[in-house]
Every structure is written in C-alpha cells, then in structure tokens.
Amino acid sequence: MHVHILGICGTFMGGLALLARAMGHKVTGSDANVYPPMSTQLEQQGIELIQGFDPSQLGEEGKDQPDLVVIGNAMSRGNPCVEAVLNRGIKYTSGPQFLSEHILPNRWVLAVSGTHGKTSTSSMLAWILEYCGYEPGFLIGGVPQNFGVSARLGNSPFFVVEADEYDSAFFDKRSKFVHYRPRTLVINNLEFDHADIFADLAAIQRQFNHVIRTVPSEGKVIWPKDVTAVQQVIDMGCWSEQETFSQQADTNGWQGKCIAADGHQFEVFFKGESQGILDWGLIGQHNIENAVMAIAAARHVGVTPVNAIEALTQFSPPKRRMELLATPNNIAVYDDFAHHPTAIETTLKGLRAKVGDGKIIVVLEPRSNTMKSGVHKDTLASSMALANEAWLYQASNVGWDIADNMRSATLPVAVSDDIGHIVAKVCQSAKPGDTIVVMSNGGFNGIHQQIIQALLSQ
C-alpha cells in the first residue's frame, strides 16, 4: 500500500511514517518545512519527502494516487493537498486512526498521558521493557536517546505510546488517545492547556474520561492521588483496576521518596514497602514522579520494580528534556522543551537543587499555542522565580505584551524581539560556573547554538 503523509516532519507523524515503512508499505510525505533531524531520520529509511503542499504530489486523478493519505492535525481546510484529497475522493484518515487500525490491534498498549512528562515517562517505560528483554514497540513524541529513533514496531505484543490529548485531525476533534484503547493507562497529571482547542479544564477532563472508558476491566489505570483534577476524572467513572502515586507515604500505592536534594537519588515504595533505591543522572521531583509511574506501568506487564530500577540506572533522557548541549568556558548550556509554567517551575526547582547557589539564566520563548494566546501570562513570571535572571523573546505572533506582564517578577527579566540582542546580553552576563537553560517547544531560531558559539568566541 502507498501511504502518503501530510505534515510528516512532526514527531508523531514522522514516527508513524517509520512504523508504516517497517510494515512494508511505500511511504511518502510532505510538510511546509522539511528539516532535520526528522527529515534525516525519514530519508535514511527510504521515505521520499516533498517540500510544501502542491497537489501534484498526489499524482494525477485516477493515476499514481496514494492508496491512503494520512492527514496530520496541523493540516486544515484550505490546504491545497487537503482540498485535492477531498475533491478527488482519495481515501484518508488521521494519524491516531491509522495507528489504531494498522499497528495497535492485538497489542498490549501501554499509554502515557498527562499535561506534563509524557515524553519522558513513555521513554522510561519503553527502556525498562527493552532492558528487561520485552522488545517493545513504541511511538514517542521525541527521540529517546537509548533508542535513537522516535518509533519502532518491536518484536513483542507490547507497545508504548505517548498518549496526547490534542485533537486528531481537522475532521476528528477527539483527543488522539481515545483511539489507542490502552490496557495500561498512565495519567501523570492534568492542568489546563491547549487553549486553542479546549475551552476550559472541564473539556479536557471529559476527554480523559473518554479514554478511561476504553480501558478493559482487567486493565489498569495508574494515576496521582494528590492531583485534584485527575481525582475528578476518576470520579466520573473508572471500571478498571487502579494504582495510585502520592508524594506522601501511602500503604496502598506508590511513592518516590527523595534522598538527594536534587532528586538524582530516591527510594521507591509500593504499599509501604521499599522496592529499592534509584541513583541516576536525572534531577527534579517531576522526574521522580515520571520514573515511579513508569515502574508501576512496567510492573503491570510483569517487570519487577527491582529490575525496573536497575534499568533506569542506564536511562538517558530524551533529547530536549534538560539536555546538556555544551559547557563552553565552563558555562553549562541546557535545552529544555518547556511549554507550560508548571513545567518551567518544576524544571528550575530541580536545577536549583543541583547547582545550589549557582547562577541560573533562563532564556525563554513562549511558543505553544496556549502560551502565545496569553492564557498563562499571569503565572509565567512566578514560574521563573528560582532563576537569577531571565531573557524572554517577544515574537511577532505572541498576542500579548510580555514585558508588561513581567512587572511582578521577583528576578530581573528582560524582553526583546531581537534574537541577536538576547544572545549578546546573555553571553555578556554569563560567567564560568553559571548555567543557561534555553526553554522552548520549538527551534527558537537556533538560539542554542548561537549562544554556544558566542561563548566560545569570547
């Protein structure tokens, strides 16, 4: 079958392309911007990539047309290829629906959901299963460094999927994860996000309730009992086995008890009994929670917590999750996929515990649709409180005055619409021993390498 993918260079759609190719299908695809690293990964797999959305890529009507077009959720009516697909009557589907119909049948699906930590937790879970000999398939919205690819079919019934609550396509406004029918469902946390498609938190909670409804009674839902928004979803109805996580001692569920202040060492408890101590390279309370959730999910398929803990000592976080890029002149430069004030705050909390009194400089681009719309503008300043100074990029498509909303900040914050200016000022401020953390869920105009090169040239 010839599968053509519109919007192929996103991490989800690119991963889907790898899976379709591994199944033996001919796979082609296009995107508005065909760029590395996804373009390189796809081309290495023999997948033809086309720049832009000229309808000629779909062949002539009735001749050389793809058998199926998979339409990414970034595509909308008015796109030339979308219009051609509809006008010609070419068979089409969404990415999540393709996954559901062609890859997930007869698989034990382990789905990791939540506002934060999906990529990290699903990467941990896939690695635990791999380390313990389960050879899982997976589709993750990032590149797990233990695997080097964002997706693979695997050689067992087990399939780990990062379960996103974002909508499936312009013609299917259900959340992606409703298609996956997991047997093991992890809900990490739940906050208001994706303001471009959800009116409020209650709308998101309804989608989470929908995915819970698909978990079999013999399946398992693993969730944080300290998070009210998740508790409210569970109260809407849950017909499956449950396990809970808490930051407090819990004789009925899971806990990760911090030993080292920065979170690089902690003890895992289940029903009040110690399962072992994990000493690893990650930091932060959020990663402790991610790890315990992954350990709990792996236990559901038969992995002992002791073996899961051993696996995580060999875990490398996915790229762009507090990834240390370089240390020019003894200045640490990190890349972090920040997209929400809670994620920014928890990341900085872990980093502060790691560097102590060391200077932390935040370089932030409010880039997600929710951040650009200004939904979180009133909490953004306080989320950076543990840093020493911050530089924020005022892009032309940000619909609010960042500087005006930073007046309440307790640290020095500067705002600029000039990337070069930010690079120069950050490098002027940074001294040996300092830490720069660049936060964005996009490419940020390559500012990471600009900072590194500027520091090297000083």
Secondary structure, DSSP 8 states (H G I E B T S, - for coil): -EEEEETTTSHHHHHHHHHHHHTT-EEEEEESS--TTHHHHHHHTT-EEEES--GGGG-BTTBS--SEEEE-TT--TT-HHHHHHHHHT--EEEHHHHHHHHTSTTSEEEEEESSS-HHHHHHHHHHHHHHTT---EEE-SS--TTTSSSEE--SSSEEEEE---SEEETTEEEEGGGGT--SEEEE-------TTT-SSHHHHHHHHHHHHHTS-TTSEEEEETT-HHHHHHHHT---SEEEEE-SS--SSSEEEEESSTTSSEEEEEETTEEEEEEE-S--SHHHHHHHHHHHHHHHHTT--HHHHHHHHTT----TTSSEEEE-GGG-EEEEE---SHHHHHHHHHHHHHHHTT--EEEEE---SHHHHHTTTHHHHHHHTTTSSEEEEE--TT--S-HHHHTTT-SS-EEEES-HHHHHHHHHHH--TT-EEEEE-SS-GGGHHHHHHHHHHT-
